[in-house]
Amino acid sequence: MSTEDAPSKVRYRKDGKIAILTLEDPPANCYSHAMMRDLDSAILDARFDAQVEVLVLASAGTKFFCAGADIGMLENADPVFKYYFCLHANETLLRLEHTPKLVIAALQGHCVGGGLEVALACDLRIGCRGSGKVGLPEVALGVLPGTGGTQRLTRLVGKDKAIPLMATGDNFDYECALDLGIVHELFDAERDGLSFEEQVLEYARRFTTPRKAAMSVGHIKRACQGGDGLPLEQGLALERELQAKLFASADAKEGLSAYLEKRAPNFRGR
């Protein structure tokens, strides 16, 4: 079966203004080059869809969000393939970070190794309480977290916490991940008749029009992602350029008018 004929390992669907990208390769949603190609394609679909304002990255099943890279695939691959596999995975996750739309990871089940590295490239991470373990255990395989883990985790929690987490390779529960700041919130597997994914979608709608200026949210993301690591003066220049675009938008005019008129704004995403 050719790559073109193979079923996609990332299911793409929309719920209103939310694009849901679901990792779908049972039993553990381990990612291969094929999955990364499918994820790359889905990210671009969501980026170019003018109706999409927020992306949710989820997983099929409840036992695993993603158990990392397909070890069998890597064991049988030559060093050149492994290098380009890592390079393409880096490029795919950078594309996710650079897309000026909020990305929310819905983490249910074990989220370890490369699965956590994928999640770290999302803007907000929502964990399912008690559903599995989180961690970067690559040291047990004699390698390092090579899909951005050493860089993103260090930037997130600082090197004094990141190095022990990766050097020990210990996995921990979602409550610990919340305490470390790796996930932002915890939801239950079921609440008020809503599944975990339905709760995440409800949460995601808070960042869509007309309730929220989605364009503003996207530009905040771009300012933070693009400015991270830049000298202050260059970061401020980026911020000014993005602010100028927002000031020219209809939503900025609506937001300012609503504030002065003491009413709730009605944002339209333009």
C-alpha positions as a printed Julia matrix, in Angstrom:
270×3 Matrix{Float64}:
   0.0    0.0    0.0
   1.45   3.39  -0.96
   1.7    6.31   1.46
  -1.1    8.01  -0.47
  -3.41   4.99  -0.02
  -2.69   4.42   3.69
  -5.38   5.57   6.14
  -4.52   8.82   7.89
  -3.1    8.49  11.39
  -4.42  11.93  12.29
  -8.17  12.43  12.02
  -9.22  15.98  11.16
 -12.68  17.28  11.98
 -14.29  20.55  12.95
 -16.67  21.52  15.72
 -17.82  25.01  14.84
 -14.73  27.23  14.96
 -12.53  24.54  16.5
 -10.37  22.14  14.48
  -9.84  18.82  16.29
  -6.71  16.92  15.32
  -6.89  13.39  16.74
  -3.86  11.09  16.9
  -5.23   7.76  15.75
  -2.83   4.83  15.67
  -3.82   2.24  18.3
  -2.96   0.86  20.7
  -0.62   3.59  21.99
  -0.74   6.29  19.28
   3.03   6.02  18.83
   4.14   8.39  16.13
   5.89   7.33  12.98
   7.06   9.37  10.04
   3.66   8.7    8.46
   1.86  10.14  11.5
   4.09  13.22  11.5
   3.33  13.76   7.82
  -0.4   13.48   8.56
  -0.08  15.83  11.55
   1.86  18.32   9.42
  -0.89  18.23   6.8
  -3.65  18.66   9.41
  -1.87  21.65  10.96
  -1.7   23.32   7.55
  -5.38  22.57   6.89
  -6.31  24.27  10.17
  -3.97  27.17   9.53
  -5.44  27.96   6.11
  -9.09  27.44   7.15
 -10.43  30.94   7.79
 -13.29  29.51   9.87
 -10.94  27.8   12.34
  -9.95  29.93  15.33
  -8.65  27.34  17.8
  -6.98  23.94  17.38
  -7.43  21.05  19.81
  -4.91  18.22  19.67
  -6.48  15.05  21.07
  -6.05  11.28  20.89
  -8.13   8.26  20.05
  -8.82   6.11  23.09
  -8.37   6.89  26.77
  -5.31   4.84  27.76
  -2.71   6.75  25.74
  -2.45  10.29  24.46
   0.81   9.24  22.85
   3.52   6.87  24.05
   6.16   8.58  21.9
   7.97   7.52  18.78
   7.48   4.09  17.2
  10.54   2.32  18.62
  10.23  -0.57  16.18
  10.4    1.87  13.28
  13.5    3.56  14.72
  15.25   0.27  15.49
  15.05  -0.79  11.86
  15.89   2.61  10.36
  19.35   3.75   9.29
  21.0    6.82  10.88
  20.23   9.06   7.9
  16.51   8.27   8.1
  16.54   8.83  11.87
  18.12  12.24  11.41
  15.59  13.36   8.82
  12.77  11.88  10.89
  13.82  14.08  13.83
  14.28  17.08  11.54
  10.8   16.72  10.07
   9.27  16.23  13.53
  10.99  19.44  14.65
   9.65  21.29  11.62
   6.12  19.96  12.19
   6.0   21.05  15.83
   7.51  24.44  14.95
   4.71  24.83  12.39
   2.24  24.13  15.19
   3.9   26.78  17.38
   4.09  29.34  14.58
   0.44  29.01  13.53
  -1.24  32.2   14.84
  -4.15  30.28  16.34
  -4.36  28.97  19.89
  -3.51  25.25  20.22
  -4.89  23.28  23.17
  -3.65  19.77  23.99
  -6.29  17.43  25.42
  -4.12  14.96  27.34
  -5.96  11.81  28.37
  -4.0    8.67  29.14
  -0.24   8.21  29.25
   1.67  11.13  27.72
   5.3   10.1   27.72
   8.43  10.48  25.64
   7.69  12.0   22.26
   4.03  12.28  23.24
   4.95  14.84  25.89
   7.25  16.55  23.4
   4.31  16.97  21.02
   2.18  18.32  23.89
   4.89  20.81  24.88
   4.56  22.43  21.44
   0.93  23.3   22.23
  -0.01  26.58  23.9
  -2.28  25.18  26.62
  -2.22  21.67  28.04
  -5.27  20.2   29.77
  -4.7   16.91  31.6
  -7.26  14.26  32.51
  -7.01  13.65  36.23
  -5.85  10.14  37.16
  -5.72   8.9   33.57
  -2.04   8.1   33.18
   1.58   9.09  33.55
   3.63  11.97  32.15
   7.38  12.06  31.58
  10.43  11.94  29.32
  12.01   8.49  29.94
  14.27   8.42  26.85
  17.4    8.04  29.01
  16.33   4.41  29.62
  16.82   3.81  25.87
  20.25   5.42  25.86
  19.07   8.5   23.99
  17.73  11.96  24.84
  14.29  13.53  24.23
  15.03  14.4   20.62
  11.79  15.98  19.41
  12.25  19.23  21.26
  12.01  17.87  24.82
  15.36  19.13  26.08
  14.63  22.59  24.72
  10.92  23.1   25.42
  10.86  21.53  28.87
  13.89  23.57  29.94
  12.28  26.78  28.7
   9.07  25.85  30.5
  10.28  24.78  33.96
  13.91  25.91  34.01
  17.05  23.79  33.77
  17.2   23.06  37.53
  13.94  21.11  37.23
  14.25  19.93  33.64
  17.62  18.19  33.96
  16.6   15.94  36.89
  13.3   15.08  35.21
  15.07  13.93  32.04
  18.19  12.46  33.69
  16.15  10.19  35.97
  13.58   9.43  33.27
  10.92   9.15  35.96
   7.26   9.27  34.98
   4.74  11.05  37.21
   1.01  11.63  37.44
  -0.95  14.57  36.08
  -1.26  16.15  39.52
   2.53  16.38  39.68
   2.61  17.73  36.11
   0.2   20.46  37.23
   2.43  21.35  40.19
   5.44  21.56  37.86
   3.56  23.8   35.42
   3.73  21.25  32.61
  -0.06  21.16  32.35
  -2.23  24.19  32.97
  -5.46  22.59  34.23
  -6.89  19.19  35.14
 -10.34  17.99  34.13
 -12.11  14.81  35.21
 -12.75  11.96  32.78
 -16.47  12.78  33.11
 -18.22  15.78  34.59
 -21.89  16.72  34.45
 -22.45  14.2   31.67
 -19.59  15.57  29.57
 -16.64  13.44  28.49
 -13.11  14.74  28.89
 -12.9   15.79  25.24
 -16.29  17.53  25.42
 -15.07  19.48  28.46
 -11.95  20.53  26.56
 -14.05  21.68  23.6
 -16.25  23.67  25.98
 -13.09  25.24  27.38
 -11.74  25.94  23.88
 -14.89  27.85  22.91
 -13.91  30.49  25.48
 -11.24  31.59  23.0
 -13.47  31.84  19.91
 -15.65  34.61  18.55
 -17.98  36.21  19.46
 -16.9   35.77  23.1
 -13.2   36.39  22.52
 -11.24  38.25  19.87
  -9.58  35.15  18.38
  -7.34  37.3   16.19
  -6.03  39.03  19.29
  -5.4   35.68  20.98
  -3.5   34.47  17.91
  -1.36  37.61  17.8
  -0.6   37.3   21.53
   0.65  33.79  20.77
   2.78  35.01  17.86
   4.27  37.81  19.98
   5.22  35.36  22.73
   6.46  32.58  20.44
   8.25  34.88  18.02
   9.71  37.09  20.72
  10.99  34.28  22.93
  14.78  34.45  22.89
  14.96  37.77  21.04
  16.7   40.78  22.57
  14.15  43.04  24.24
  14.34  45.74  21.57
  13.62  43.27  18.76
  10.83  41.66  20.77
   9.22  45.05  21.29
   9.47  45.75  17.55
   7.62  42.49  16.83
   5.0   43.4   19.42
   4.46  46.83  17.82
   3.98  45.33  14.36
   1.4   42.85  15.61
  -0.34  45.55  17.63
  -0.54  47.76  14.54
  -2.33  44.96  12.68
  -4.79  44.57  15.55
  -5.47  48.3   15.82
  -6.49  48.2   12.14
  -8.94  45.35  12.72
 -12.71  45.58  13.06
 -12.51  43.59  16.31
 -10.27  46.22  17.93
 -12.76  48.91  16.99
 -15.57  46.79  18.42
 -13.64  46.11  21.62
 -12.88  49.77  22.25
 -16.45  50.82  21.47
 -17.91  48.13  23.72
 -15.68  49.24  26.58
 -16.74  52.88  26.26
 -20.4   51.92  25.87
 -20.21  49.55  28.87
 -21.49  46.51  26.97
 -20.19  43.07  26.06
 -18.22  43.06  22.79
 -19.37  41.04  19.8
 -16.16  39.94  18.07
 -16.26  38.63  14.5
 -12.68  37.62  13.86
 -11.75  40.31  11.42
